[in-house]
Amino acid sequence: MLPSINRGGPSVAQSLVRMCVPLGGSRRSPSTQRRRLDLSASSCPLGMTAAVLVLVVLNLSLASAAHWDHAVFLDDDYRLLWSITGQDITFEVQARTKGYIGLGFSKDGTIYGADVVIGWVDQGQVHFQDRHTKKHGDGEPLVDSSQDYVLLLGYENQTHTVLRFKRKLDTCDVAYDVPITNDTMRVIYMYHDKEPHGAFYTPGSLPDPAEAFKQARSLFLTQRINQAPLKADPRMKTMELLNQDVNLPQQEGTLHWCKMFKLNDINRKHHLIRYEPVFDSATSASFVYHMILHECQGSSPELEIMSRENGSPCYKADRSILTCNSIVAAWTRGSEGFSFPSQVGYPLESNQARFYLMETHYSLSAGDYGWPSEPKAMVDNSGLKLFYTSTLRSHDAGVLSIGMDPNWRHIIPPGQEHVVSEGHCVGDCTQRAFPRDGVHFFAVMMRTHQIGRQIKLRQIRHREELLPIAHDRNTDWNYQEYRRLADPVRVLPGDRLIAECIYDSSARTAITLGGLTTREETCLVLALYYPRQKELTTCHSLPSLPTVINSLGINELVPGSNPVRIASPPELSGMTLETRLISYDWRNNFRSFQYVTRRGSFKPLCWSARNQPMPGTENLEGFAPNITKSYKIIRSCSFVGSTNVANVVVMQNRNRYVTEPETGVELPLDIDDDDDDDDIDSNNVIEGAARSKVSRSSVTESMGLSGALPASFRPHGSGLAEPNMFAFLLFIIFLNSFRIAVT
């Protein structure tokens, strides 16, 4: 039987210790060696002693000094931590079990066709395997022929099993591994109270994989906002803006609830630096789909009256009096809240804006997450918690809404796998609103509803299309929170921004229209930027009526008819527009419909903070841009369709992982010179696993997390023979031993 994959069996440290037993003495058992390292100079060469000391120090520092950029509890018993350095991502899994644990990535959130890593600790021996599940299999994770995950650390205590490992963002294992990109990643996780026994590599070796598989969780792995705790600030305050006894919708209902708040006690400028959801109860949390806080301009009597009431359905509000068109905070289901970068905050000041409108969308159509489908009638008092400070930051932040206005003219035909809709923020609007030096986008939230599959924020300057500001090829409508941009992207006056959404309506038999409910569709991007300006807060577009009717094969409507009737062509004369929408032959006419809607005219909607059109934009007419120069996508190996990994030159496309500014994009060549797997027979699973990259030295791989050894730690000749070095190493060991003893 092959040895377990623990960096090729015993660690290098254990091997060296076994070589350094006292002369003439008996070898201790491995467990005794782990408890007591005999490093006497009489039993080991000088260089060997120093090497063992280095390994001990490395293991101690590795276990205690890891820095994590992100951490999340996937459930109460499973914690995931990770950091990204260059093209490597390092994970740590902490699971409440003494059996086996797993972490993986799936394209659709199921176990089938997933990329999975499995590990466990058996009597101090770490077992670690890169596996996969077949798309049409039984869910059993099978060992990969190419082991592309590298174990860094593994241990268990009385309650938990901990594994630390790393991999390339794109491993180039096109057969079995899922690339980690800027897209929404479906993270799957497993844990079981039993460990595998017998032949660890053969099918059926894992106890009850179906029971071990818990569920999928959508996450941004590469563009997640860092949710580190806020730094201590004696000037920081908090406030909670909560709904009051909202009667929740029943069955498959949906409700948009609006509640006005008046803030009187912020007498000088503060910065909002974080907000997070507050749920009335665990049950009520399952109803809340999104909460959006708007800033209102002015202090009209109507706003004062609304602030004293408990709220009402949003559609009952008189929109003409609501000068509330600036978004302050936006939370969507699946988000933990949002922390502004250290140099940016949203300005709060009662003298500038006293009234704030919170819109809460309640929806029950979320059965995918196991929430109650028919809960008892109840009321809700959920809302948002704001963290703000008088310690002002360098920049005032603003929020710009870009995309398709929610309206019936946004038509998505049924039975189609790939429907494209585009919402334009035209250059005439940005030219009038943005300062001369432009604004800087630093985070975006991209939103569709149930049938949205992809969304992209495009940027066009003159006739050149720049790199997308953001692009998600795997959206999840239950997880649409802000994602950070690696570097702020400058948008200049005159730039056009396009929110491009792709929908899959293949499961629907009727058309889907744009709107606010989750059954309807939307295509919006909320962009956080600085410096803030109030001239432009909503930059949408809407297909013109001629475009809509032409896309349906209609030439002319009967003026003033109710219901609306068709005048021409003759074969449609007298038919109602509603009948045409319902009976249209989408299968044969989809291509022409898509062409007309994308190339036809549209109405730009450029609205200010006071909920009014910007002066000079009332009569604008828009068309698709005439692009003469565009960016190029240089695909990495997992996206070229090749299955011959050995012959692929790995050209990493940085835009797959980090949103780049429009200038100076350098595509680094990332070739693994250390790869000795070119001759692996992919049909020999066990042999491939045994000879894989996982068998490299644990010490060498540890460098990837903690960095290379400083020059003073590097070996000279055959060993580390400097006495001062020995003293320093022994002192570090003494300090670590003392720290462990006192804790």
C-alpha positions in Angstrom: 0.0 0.0 0.0 1.3 3.5 -0.9 2.2 5.8 2.0 -0.2 8.6 2.7 0.5 11.9 1.0 2.2 13.9 3.8 4.6 15.8 1.6 5.9 12.4 0.5 5.4 10.5 3.8 7.1 11.7 6.9 8.1 15.3 7.0 11.7 16.4 6.4 11.9 17.4 10.0 10.9 14.0 11.2 13.3 12.3 8.8 16.2 14.4 10.1 15.3 13.7 13.7 15.3 10.0 13.0 18.8 10.3 11.5 20.0 12.1 14.6 19.2 9.6 17.4 22.0 9.2 20.0 24.8 7.0 18.8 24.3 3.4 19.9 20.8 4.2 21.2 17.5 2.8 20.0 15.2 4.7 17.7 12.2 6.3 19.5 8.7 5.9 18.1 7.5 8.6 15.8 5.1 9.9 18.5 7.9 10.2 21.0 10.0 12.0 18.4 7.3 14.5 17.9 7.2 15.2 21.6 10.9 15.3 22.2 13.6 16.4 19.7 17.1 15.2 20.7 19.4 17.8 19.2 22.6 17.0 21.1 25.8 17.8 19.2 27.2 14.4 20.0 24.6 12.6 17.9 24.4 14.9 14.8 26.7 16.7 12.5 26.9 20.4 13.2 25.2 21.4 9.9 22.5 18.8 10.5 21.7 20.1 13.9 21.3 23.6 12.5 19.0 22.3 9.8 16.8 20.7 12.3 16.7 23.9 14.3 15.7 25.9 11.2 12.8 23.4 10.5 11.6 23.7 14.1 11.6 27.5 13.9 9.8 27.4 10.6 7.1 25.1 11.8 6.6 27.2 14.9 6.4 30.4 13.0 4.2 28.9 10.3 1.7 27.7 12.8 1.5 31.0 14.7 2.3 33.9 12.3 0.0 33.3 9.3 -1.8 36.4 8.1 -5.3 36.0 6.6 -6.9 38.6 4.5 -10.3 37.0 4.7 -12.2 34.7 7.0 -15.8 33.4 7.0 -17.8 30.7 8.9 -19.5 28.5 6.2 -21.5 27.1 9.1 -21.1 27.0 12.9 -18.6 24.1 12.7 -16.5 25.1 9.6 -14.3 28.1 9.2 -12.5 29.1 6.1 -9.6 31.6 5.9 -7.7 32.6 2.8 -5.1 35.1 1.4 -3.9 35.7 -2.1 -0.3 36.5 -3.1 0.4 36.9 -6.8 -1.1 34.0 -8.6 -1.2 31.8 -5.5 -4.1 31.4 -3.0 -3.6 29.9 0.5 -6.4 28.4 2.5 -6.9 27.2 6.0 -9.8 25.1 7.0 -10.8 24.7 10.7 -13.6 22.1 11.1 -15.1 20.8 14.3 -14.5 17.1 13.6 -11.8 14.5 14.0 -12.7 12.8 10.8 -12.1 13.9 7.3 -12.8 17.4 5.8 -13.0 18.8 2.3 -13.1 22.0 0.4 -14.0 22.5 -3.2 -15.3 24.6 -6.0 -18.3 23.9 -8.2 -19.6 25.6 -11.3 -23.3 25.2 -10.3 -23.2 24.7 -6.5 -23.6 20.9 -6.6 -21.1 18.2 -5.8 -21.2 16.9 -9.4 -18.3 18.0 -11.5 -16.6 19.7 -8.5 -13.0 20.2 -7.8 -12.4 19.0 -4.2 -9.4 18.6 -1.8 -9.8 16.1 1.0 -7.7 15.7 4.1 -7.6 14.2 7.6 -5.1 13.5 10.4 -4.7 9.9 11.6 -2.4 9.5 14.7 -0.4 12.6 13.8 0.0 11.6 10.1 -1.6 14.0 7.7 -3.4 12.6 4.6 -4.1 15.1 1.9 -5.4 14.5 -1.7 -6.5 16.6 -4.7 -9.8 15.0 -5.9 -12.7 15.6 -8.2 -16.2 14.3 -8.8 -17.6 13.3 -12.1 -20.3 15.4 -13.7 -22.7 12.5 -14.1 -21.3 10.3 -11.3 -22.5 9.3 -7.8 -20.8 12.2 -6.0 -17.8 10.1 -4.9 -14.6 12.3 -4.9 -11.9 10.5 -7.0 -8.2 11.2 -6.7 -6.8 13.4 -9.5 -3.9 12.3 -11.7 -2.4 15.8 -11.2 -2.1 16.8 -7.6 -2.2 20.6 -7.8 -2.9 21.5 -4.1 0.2 21.9 -1.8 -0.2 20.9 1.8 1.5 23.4 4.2 0.2 22.4 7.6 -2.1 19.8 9.2 -3.0 18.8 12.7 -5.9 18.0 15.0 -6.7 18.7 18.7 -9.4 17.5 21.0 -12.2 19.1 18.9 -11.0 20.3 15.5 -9.1 19.3 12.4 -7.0 22.0 10.7 -5.5 21.9 7.2 -3.5 24.7 5.6 -2.8 24.4 1.9 -2.2 26.5 -1.3 -2.8 26.2 -5.0 -2.5 28.3 -8.1 -5.5 30.5 -9.0 -5.4 28.6 -12.3 -3.8 25.2 -11.9 -4.0 24.5 -15.7 -5.6 21.1 -14.8 -8.3 21.6 -17.4 -9.8 18.2 -16.8 -10.5 18.3 -13.0 -9.7 21.7 -11.4 -11.9 24.8 -11.4 -10.0 28.1 -11.9 -10.4 30.6 -9.1 -11.3 33.9 -10.8 -13.1 37.2 -10.2 -16.4 35.4 -10.8 -18.8 34.5 -8.1 -17.3 31.2 -6.8 -19.5 28.4 -5.6 -17.6 27.0 -2.6 -18.6 23.6 -1.4 -17.5 22.1 1.9 -17.5 18.7 3.5 -16.8 17.2 6.9 -17.4 13.8 8.5 -16.8 12.3 11.9 -15.1 9.2 10.5 -11.7 8.9 8.7 -11.0 6.8 5.6 -9.4 3.4 6.2 -7.8 0.9 3.9 -6.8 1.8 0.4 -7.1 5.6 0.6 -6.9 6.2 -3.1 -9.6 3.8 -4.4 -13.2 4.6 -5.0 -15.4 4.0 -1.9 -12.6 4.9 0.5 -14.4 8.0 1.9 -17.1 7.2 4.4 -20.5 8.6 3.3 -19.5 11.4 0.9 -23.2 12.4 0.5 -23.5 12.8 4.3 -20.2 14.7 4.5 -21.2 17.2 1.8 -23.0 20.1 3.5 -23.9 22.7 0.9 -22.6 25.4 -1.4 -21.8 28.9 -0.4 -21.3 31.7 -3.0 -18.3 33.9 -2.3 -16.0 36.5 -3.9 -12.6 35.0 -3.3 -10.4 37.4 -5.3 -12.4 40.6 -5.0 -14.0 40.3 -1.6 -14.1 43.4 0.5 -11.8 43.0 3.5 -14.1 42.7 6.5 -11.4 43.2 9.1 -12.6 44.6 12.4 -12.7 48.4 12.6 -9.7 50.0 14.3 -10.3 51.5 17.7 -11.6 55.1 17.3 -12.9 57.0 20.3 -14.8 59.3 17.9 -16.7 56.4 16.3 -20.5 56.2 16.9 -23.2 53.8 15.8 -26.9 54.1 15.0 -29.5 51.6 14.0 -32.1 52.4 11.4 -34.9 49.8 11.9 -38.2 49.1 10.3 -41.2 49.0 12.7 -43.6 46.0 12.7 -43.7 45.4 9.0 -46.3 42.7 8.1 -44.3 40.2 6.0 -45.7 38.9 2.7 -47.1 35.4 2.7 -46.8 32.5 0.2 -44.8 33.7 -2.9 -45.4 37.3 -2.2 -43.0 40.2 -2.4 -43.0 43.6 -0.7 -41.0 46.8 -1.1 -41.3 48.8 2.1 -40.2 52.4 2.6 -39.4 54.0 5.9 -38.3 57.6 6.4 -35.7 58.6 9.1 -34.8 62.0 10.4 -31.2 62.6 11.7 -31.0 65.7 13.8 -27.9 65.0 16.0 -25.1 64.9 13.3 -24.4 68.7 13.6 -21.1 68.6 11.8 -19.6 66.5 9.1 -18.9 62.8 9.8 -17.9 59.9 7.6 -19.9 56.7 7.4 -17.2 54.0 7.4 -19.2 50.7 7.7 -22.7 49.4 7.7 -24.1 45.9 8.3 -27.5 44.3 8.5 -29.5 43.9 11.7 -32.1 41.2 11.7 -35.1 41.0 14.0 -34.8 37.2 14.2 -33.2 34.3 12.3 -36.6 33.7 10.7 -37.1 37.2 9.5 -33.6 37.2 8.0 -34.9 34.7 5.4 -37.4 37.3 4.1 -35.1 40.3 3.6 -33.7 40.3 0.0 -32.1 43.8 0.0 -32.0 47.0 2.0 -31.1 50.3 0.3 -30.6 53.6 2.2 -31.2 56.8 0.2 -30.2 60.3 1.1 -33.0 62.9 0.6 -32.4 66.5 -0.4 -34.2 69.4 1.3 -36.5 69.5 4.3 -40.1 69.6 3.0 -43.1 69.2 5.3 -44.0 66.0 3.5 -40.6 64.4 4.4 -41.1 65.5 8.0 -44.5 63.8 8.1 -43.2 60.6 6.6 -40.4 60.5 9.2 -43.0 60.3 12.0 -44.8 57.3 10.4 -43.9 53.6 10.5 -43.5 53.4 6.8 -45.6 52.2 3.8 -45.3 50.2 0.6 -43.0 52.1 -1.7 -45.4 52.2 -4.6 -47.9 54.2 -2.4 -45.4 57.0 -1.9 -45.8 60.2 -3.9 -42.5 60.1 -5.9 -42.8 63.7 -6.8 -42.1 64.7 -3.2 -39.3 62.2 -2.7 -36.0 64.0 -3.5 -34.2 60.8 -2.4 -32.1 59.8 -5.3 -28.7 59.4 -3.7 -27.8 55.9 -2.5 -25.9 55.9 0.8 -25.8 52.1 1.6 -26.9 49.0 -0.2 -27.1 45.6 1.3 -28.1 42.4 -0.5 -28.8 38.9 0.7 -25.6 37.0 1.4 -23.6 40.1 2.3 -22.0 40.6 5.7 -22.0 44.3 5.3 -19.5 46.8 3.9 -16.4 48.5 5.2 -15.1 51.5 3.3 -11.4 51.6 2.5 -9.3 53.5 5.0 -9.0 56.7 2.8 -12.8 57.0 1.9 -16.0 57.6 3.8 -19.6 58.6 2.9 -20.3 62.1 4.2 -23.1 62.5 6.9 -24.2 65.9 8.1 -27.6 67.0 9.3 -27.1 70.5 7.9 -26.6 69.0 4.4 -29.1 66.1 4.5 -31.4 65.4 7.4 -33.8 62.8 5.9 -33.0 59.3 4.8 -35.3 56.8 3.2 -34.7 53.1 3.7 -36.2 50.7 1.1 -36.5 47.1 2.2 -37.3 44.4 -0.3 -39.0 41.3 1.3 -39.2 38.2 -0.8 -40.1 34.5 -0.1 -38.8 33.1 -3.4 -35.6 31.8 -1.9 -36.2 28.1 -1.4 -32.8 27.3 -2.7 -31.3 28.1 0.7 -33.7 26.0 2.6 -35.7 28.9 4.1 -39.3 28.3 5.1 -41.7 28.4 2.1 -44.9 29.0 4.2 -43.9 30.6 7.4 -46.5 31.9 9.9 -47.7 35.4 9.7 -45.3 37.7 11.5 -43.8 41.2 11.6 -40.3 42.4 11.0 -38.1 45.0 12.6 -34.9 44.5 10.6 -32.7 47.3 9.3 -29.1 48.6 9.0 -26.5 49.5 11.6 -24.3 52.4 10.7 -20.8 53.1 12.0 -19.6 56.7 11.6 -16.9 58.9 12.9 -15.9 62.6 13.1 -12.3 61.5 12.2 -12.6 62.5 8.6 -11.0 60.6 5.8 -9.3 61.9 2.7 -12.2 61.5 0.2 -16.0 61.8 0.2 -17.6 58.7 -1.4 -20.6 58.6 -3.7 -22.7 55.9 -5.3 -23.7 55.9 -9.0 -26.4 53.6 -10.3 -25.7 52.4 -13.9 -27.8 50.1 -16.0 -31.3 49.4 -17.5 -34.1 51.3 -15.9 -36.6 48.8 -14.4 -39.5 49.0 -16.9 -41.6 46.7 -19.0 -39.7 47.9 -22.1 -36.9 45.7 -20.9 -38.0 42.4 -22.6 -36.3 39.0 -22.2 -37.7 36.4 -24.5 -38.5 32.9 -23.2 -36.6 29.7 -24.0 -33.2 31.3 -24.7 -29.9 30.4 -23.1 -28.1 33.7 -24.0 -30.1 36.9 -24.0 -28.1 40.2 -23.8 -29.4 43.4 -22.3 -27.5 46.6 -22.1 -28.1 49.7 -19.9 -26.1 52.8 -21.0 -24.7 55.7 -19.1 -24.0 57.9 -22.0 -21.0 60.3 -22.4 -23.3 63.3 -22.5 -24.2 62.6 -18.8 -20.8 62.0 -17.5 -19.5 65.0 -19.4 -21.9 67.3 -17.6 -21.5 65.8 -14.2 -18.0 64.6 -13.6 -15.1 66.9 -12.5 -12.4 67.6 -15.0 -10.0 65.0 -13.5 -12.8 62.4 -13.4 -13.9 60.1 -10.6 -12.4 56.9 -9.3 -14.4 53.7 -9.0 -13.2 51.6 -6.1 -16.0 49.0 -5.6 -19.0 47.8 -7.5 -22.2 45.8 -6.8 -23.6 44.0 -9.9 -27.2 43.0 -9.7 -29.6 40.8 -11.7 -32.5 38.7 -10.5 -33.2 35.0 -10.9 -32.3 34.3 -14.5 -29.2 36.5 -14.7 -26.0 34.6 -15.4 -23.3 37.2 -16.3 -22.9 40.9 -15.8 -20.1 43.2 -17.0 -19.4 46.9 -16.4 -17.9 48.2 -19.7 -16.0 51.5 -20.1 -15.7 53.3 -23.5 -13.6 56.4 -24.1 -14.1 58.1 -27.5 -14.3 55.0 -29.8 -12.0 52.7 -27.7 -13.4 50.1 -25.3 -11.1 49.8 -22.3 -10.8 46.8 -20.0 -14.0 46.0 -18.2 -14.2 47.6 -14.8 -15.7 44.4 -13.5 -17.0 41.2 -15.0 -18.8 38.2 -13.4 -19.4 35.2 -15.5 -21.2 33.2 -12.8 -23.6 35.4 -10.9 -25.8 34.3 -8.0 -28.9 36.4 -7.4 -28.8 35.4 -3.8 -25.2 36.8 -3.4 -24.7 40.2 -4.9 -22.6 42.3 -2.6 -19.9 44.9 -3.3 -16.7 43.7 -4.6 -13.5 45.7 -4.4 -11.3 46.7 -7.3 -7.6 46.0 -6.9 -6.9 49.6 -7.9 -9.4 52.5 -8.3 -10.4 52.9 -12.0 -10.6 56.4 -13.3 -13.7 57.4 -15.3 -13.3 60.7 -17.2 -16.0 63.2 -18.3 -17.4 61.9 -21.6 -16.7 58.2 -20.9 -19.6 55.9 -21.6 -20.4 53.2 -19.1 -22.5 50.1 -20.0 -24.0 47.5 -17.7 -24.2 44.4 -19.9 -26.2 41.5 -18.5 -26.7 38.0 -20.0 -29.8 35.9 -19.0 -30.7 32.3 -19.4 -34.5 32.1 -19.9 -34.4 28.5 -21.3 -36.6 27.3 -18.4 -39.3 29.9 -18.9 -42.2 29.6 -21.3 -43.3 33.3 -21.1 -41.5 36.5 -21.5 -39.8 38.2 -18.6 -40.1 42.0 -18.2 -38.0 44.4 -16.4 -39.2 45.4 -12.9 -38.6 45.4 -9.2 -39.9 42.0 -8.2 -37.7 39.0 -8.2 -39.8 37.3 -10.8 -39.1 40.3 -13.1 -35.5 41.2 -14.1 -33.0 43.9 -13.6 -29.6 44.9 -14.9 -27.9 47.3 -12.5 -24.4 48.2 -11.3 -23.9 50.3 -8.2 -20.5 51.9 -8.4 -18.8 53.4 -5.3 -16.5 56.2 -6.3 -14.7 59.4 -5.1 -14.8 62.4 -5.1 -18.5 62.6 -4.6 -20.7 64.8 -6.9 -24.5 65.3 -6.7 -25.1 66.2 -10.4 -25.5 62.6 -11.5 -26.7 59.8 -9.2 -28.7 57.6 -11.5 -27.4 56.9 -15.1 -29.8 54.5 -16.8 -31.3 53.9 -20.2 -34.5 52.5 -21.6 -35.2 51.1 -25.0 -37.2 53.6 -27.0 -40.8 52.7 -28.0 -39.9 52.5 -31.7 -37.1 50.1 -30.8 -39.5 47.9 -28.8 -42.2 47.7 -31.4 -39.7 47.1 -34.2 -38.1 44.3 -32.3 -41.5 42.6 -32.3 -42.0 43.0 -36.1 -44.4 45.9 -35.7 -44.3 49.0 -37.9 -46.9 51.2 -36.3 -49.4 51.4 -33.4 -52.9 52.8 -33.5 -52.6 56.3 -31.9 -54.5 56.6 -28.6 -55.8 53.0 -28.6 -56.6 51.4 -25.3 -55.6 48.6 -25.1 -52.8 49.4 -27.4 -53.4 48.0 -30.9 -51.2 47.4 -33.9 -51.8 49.4 -37.1 -49.3 47.8 -39.4 -48.0 45.6 -41.0 -51.4 44.5 -42.4 -51.0 40.9 -41.2 -50.9 42.2 -37.6 -53.5 45.0 -37.9 -56.0 45.1 -35.0 -53.9 42.8 -32.8 -53.2 44.1 -29.3 -49.6 44.7 -28.3 -50.2 42.3 -25.3 -51.3 39.5 -27.7 -48.2 40.1 -29.9 -45.9 39.8 -26.9 -47.6 36.5 -25.8 -47.8 34.9 -29.2 -44.6 36.0 -30.8 -42.5 33.2 -32.4 -39.4 33.8 -30.3 -37.7 30.6 -31.6 -37.5 31.9 -35.2 -37.3 35.6 -34.5 -34.9 35.8 -31.6 -31.9 36.8 -33.6 -33.7 39.8 -35.3 -35.1 40.8 -31.9 -31.7 40.8 -30.3 -30.2 42.8 -33.1 -32.8 45.5 -33.0 -32.8 45.8 -29.2 -29.0 46.2 -29.1 -28.6 48.5 -32.2 -31.8 50.5 -32.0 -32.3 53.8 -30.2 -32.8 54.2 -26.5 -33.7 56.9 -24.0 -30.8 58.0 -21.7 -32.0 58.7 -18.2 -29.6 61.0 -16.3 -31.0 61.9 -12.9 -29.6 64.1 -10.1 -29.7 63.8 -6.4 -33.0 65.7 -6.3 -34.7 62.9 -8.4 -34.9 65.2 -11.4 -33.3 65.0 -14.9 -30.0 66.8 -15.3 -30.5 70.0 -17.2 -29.9 69.5 -20.9 -30.5 65.7 -20.9 -34.3 65.7 -21.2 -34.3 65.2 -24.9 -31.3 63.0 -25.5 -31.5 60.1 -27.8 -28.9 57.3 -27.6 -27.5 54.6 -29.9 -25.0 51.8 -29.5 -21.4 53.2 -29.6 -19.3 52.9 -32.7 -16.2 51.1 -31.3 -13.2 51.0 -33.5 -10.6 49.8 -30.9 -11.1 47.3 -28.2 -9.1 45.4 -25.5 -7.8 41.9 -26.1 -8.4 38.9 -23.8 -5.3 36.7 -23.5 -6.7 33.6 -22.0 -4.9 31.4 -19.4 -4.5 27.7 -20.0 -7.8 26.6 -18.5 -9.7 28.7 -21.0 -8.2 27.7 -24.3 -9.9 24.4 -24.6 -6.7 22.3 -24.5 -6.5 19.2 -22.5 -2.7 18.7 -23.1 -1.4 20.5 -20.1 2.2 19.7 -20.8 2.2 21.6 -24.1 0.4 24.7 -22.8 2.4 27.9 -22.2 0.8 29.4 -19.1 0.0 33.1 -20.0 -2.0 34.3 -17.1 -4.5 37.0 -17.9 -4.4 39.3 -15.0 -7.9 40.6 -15.7 -9.2 37.1 -14.9 -8.1 37.7 -11.3 -7.7 41.4 -10.7 -9.6 44.3 -12.3 -7.0 46.5 -13.9 -6.9 50.1 -14.8 -6.9 51.0 -18.5 -3.2 51.7 -18.9 0.0 49.9 -18.4 -1.4 46.4 -18.3 1.4 43.9 -18.2 0.8 40.2 -18.7 3.4 38.3 -16.8 4.6 34.9 -18.0 4.0 32.4 -15.3 5.8 29.2 -16.2 6.3 26.5 -13.6 9.9 25.4 -14.2 9.6 23.0 -11.3 6.9 21.0 -12.9 8.0 17.4 -13.4 4.6 16.0 -14.2 4.8 16.2 -18.0 5.0 12.5 -18.4 2.2 11.6 -16.0 -0.2 9.0 -17.4 -3.6 10.5 -16.7 -5.1 7.1 -16.7 -3.0 5.9 -13.8 -4.7 7.7 -11.0 -2.7 6.2 -8.1 0.7 6.6 -9.8 -0.1 10.1 -10.8 -1.1 11.1 -7.3 2.1 9.5 -5.8 4.3 11.4 -8.2 2.5 14.7 -8.1 3.5 18.2 -7.0 2.3 17.4 -3.5 5.4 15.4 -2.9 7.7 18.4 -2.7 9.4 19.3 0.5 7.1 20.8 3.1 9.9 23.3 4.1 10.2 24.6 0.5 6.5 25.0 0.1 6.2 26.7 3.5 8.2 29.6 2.0 5.2 30.4 -0.2 3.3 31.5 2.8 5.9 33.1 5.0 8.4 34.3 2.3 12.0 33.1 1.7 14.5 32.8 4.4 16.5 36.0 5.1 20.1 35.9 4.0 21.4 35.2 7.5 19.3 32.0 7.6 20.5 30.6 4.4 23.0 27.6 4.5 26.6 28.2 3.6 28.4 25.2 2.1 27.2 22.0 3.8 25.5 23.5 6.8 24.8 26.5 9.0 28.0 26.6 10.9 28.0 30.0 12.6 27.9 29.8 16.4 25.9 33.0 16.6 23.3 31.5 14.4 22.9 28.5 16.8 22.5 30.8 19.8 19.8 32.8 18.0 17.9 29.7 16.9 18.0 28.2 20.4 16.8 31.5 21.8 13.8 31.5 19.5 13.0 28.0 20.5 13.3 28.9 24.2 10.9 31.9 23.7 8.3 29.8 21.8 8.5 27.1 24.5 8.1 29.8 27.2 5.1 31.3 25.4 3.5 27.9 25.1 4.1 27.1 28.7 2.6 30.3 30.0 -0.5 30.1 27.8 
